[in-house]
Amino acid sequence: MPKMHVLPDVPRWARLAAVGAALTNVPSAIWRVAIALGVPVGLAQSEYEQMGAPGLGSLALVALSLISEVLAFLTLGLVQSWGETWPRWIPWLGGREVPVMVGTTLAGLGALATTVFGALFVYTSLNPDMEASTWGIWLLNIVYAPLLFWGPLLGAVTVHYYRRRTEASREPVPASV
């Protein structure tokens, strides 16, 4: 695993919030991969058939899990050096400074989207339209509940990122003698 280059001016709460946001997807991703592999998670057979799992639908479930994990992982860039300077391996951008508004805008849109998704999850879980056992519904709610924190955690880290980056650029220049 690559070494984390946490910046010295990032407070502990921001690092923990970024890690928390990055981890909110893990339970639901594991649940989707379990479905893709045909592991019983309390759903009726008709639900597996509707998702096409196991089978071709499994590819979509695994892809969704991977994409959501990558997007959640990007939160760590808001508290690490690669969120301020593009990694060298990125063509044309490597080594250049990440514009504050690019990081802030993308992360802000992500925070908004994941907060809306969390609210929709609450609505859906209160009005389920799926065939599942009681324990299957409980499991579904347990593995998706952490996603309620993704948006707010990402939002808090985004605000911190913006403030830290813009305050650093506004530091007074020492007067020349």
Buried (B, 14 or more C-beta within 10 A) or exposed (E): EEEEEBBEEBEEEBBEBBBBBBBBBBBBBBBBBBBBEEEEBBBEEEBBEEBBBBEEBBEBBBEBBEEBBEBBBBBBBBBBEBBBBBEEEEEEEEEEEBEBEEBBEBBBEBBBBBBEBBEEBBEBEEEEEEEBEEEBBEBBBEBBBBBBBBBBBBBBBBBBBBEBBEEEEEEEEEEEE
